[in-house]
Amino acid sequence: MTHAKLLLLHPDDTVLIVIADIAAGETLAFEDLTATTPIALGVGHKVARHALPAGAKIIRYGAAIGSLTQDVAALAHVHMHNLKSDYIATHDRETIHG
């Protein structure tokens, strides 16, 4: 069973994309997993396709976009609070020009 508000973009992806707003306390489902989200999630946000350990590569569109900075439970929010870019040195995407 797949929650109507979650989309798997590529079969290799480790995250699902929120395609309709999800309310805090809403129960999410994907394949054989279910979880209740403690926070509201807006369109475009990501949730873990399955439980992932700190350091795991996050795959979106079939390509790595970053690495987890902490363990993440299945269907939990994946965003700047627990994900670091492997390409941009800072979490706020600012660069230092010298």
C-alpha positions as CSV (number, residue, x, y, z in Angstrom):
1,M,0.0,0.0,0.0
2,T,1.2,3.5,-0.9
3,H,0.0,6.7,0.7
4,A,-1.6,8.9,-1.9
5,K,0.5,11.9,-0.7
6,L,3.9,10.3,-1.3
7,L,5.6,9.6,-4.6
8,L,8.6,7.4,-5.4
9,L,10.4,9.2,-8.3
10,H,13.0,6.5,-9.1
11,P,13.2,2.8,-8.1
12,D,16.7,3.4,-6.5
13,D,15.6,6.4,-4.4
14,T,15.9,6.3,-0.7
15,V,13.4,9.0,-0.2
16,L,9.7,9.6,-1.1
17,I,8.5,13.0,-2.2
18,V,5.5,14.7,-0.5
19,I,3.0,15.6,-3.3
20,A,0.2,17.0,-1.2
21,D,0.4,18.6,2.2
22,I,0.5,16.2,5.2
23,A,-0.9,17.2,8.6
24,A,0.9,16.6,11.9
25,G,-0.4,13.4,13.3
26,E,-1.3,11.9,9.9
27,T,-0.4,8.3,9.4
28,L,1.8,7.6,6.3
29,A,2.1,4.3,4.5
30,F,4.5,2.9,1.9
31,E,4.7,-0.7,0.9
32,D,4.6,-2.6,4.3
33,L,5.6,0.4,6.4
34,T,3.4,2.8,8.4
35,A,4.3,5.7,10.6
36,T,2.6,8.8,12.1
37,T,4.3,12.0,11.3
38,P,4.8,14.3,14.3
39,I,5.0,17.5,12.1
40,A,3.2,18.9,9.1
41,L,5.0,18.3,5.8
42,G,4.6,20.5,2.8
43,V,4.7,19.6,-0.9
44,G,8.2,18.9,-2.1
45,H,9.6,17.7,1.3
46,K,11.2,14.3,1.6
47,V,10.6,11.3,3.9
48,A,12.8,8.2,4.2
49,R,11.7,5.3,2.1
50,H,12.9,3.0,4.9
51,A,15.0,3.3,8.1
52,L,18.5,4.7,7.2
53,P,21.6,5.1,9.4
54,A,23.7,8.2,9.8
55,G,26.1,8.6,6.9
56,A,23.8,6.9,4.4
57,K,23.6,8.5,1.0
58,I,20.2,10.1,0.1
59,I,19.2,9.2,-3.4
60,R,16.6,11.3,-5.2
61,Y,15.9,11.0,-8.9
62,G,18.3,8.1,-8.9
63,A,21.3,10.3,-7.9
64,A,23.0,11.0,-4.6
65,I,22.0,14.5,-3.2
66,G,23.7,14.3,0.2
67,S,24.3,12.2,3.3
68,L,22.4,11.8,6.6
69,T,23.9,13.4,9.7
70,Q,21.8,11.1,12.0
71,D,19.8,8.0,11.9
72,V,16.4,8.4,10.3
73,A,13.3,6.2,10.9
74,A,11.2,4.9,8.0
75,L,8.9,7.6,6.7
76,A,10.5,10.2,8.8
77,H,11.2,13.7,7.5
78,V,14.5,14.1,5.6
79,H,15.6,17.8,5.4
80,M,18.4,20.2,6.3
81,H,18.1,19.2,10.0
82,N,19.4,15.7,9.3
83,L,20.9,15.9,5.8
84,K,24.1,17.5,4.5
85,S,25.0,18.2,1.0
86,D,27.9,16.3,-0.4
87,Y,28.4,19.1,-2.9
88,I,27.9,22.4,-1.0
89,A,30.0,23.0,2.1
90,T,27.3,24.7,4.2
91,H,23.7,23.8,5.1
92,D,22.4,27.2,4.1
93,R,23.9,27.1,0.6
94,E,26.0,30.2,1.1
95,T,29.5,30.2,-0.3
96,I,32.5,32.2,0.8
97,H,34.2,34.2,-1.9
98,G,37.8,35.2,-1.2
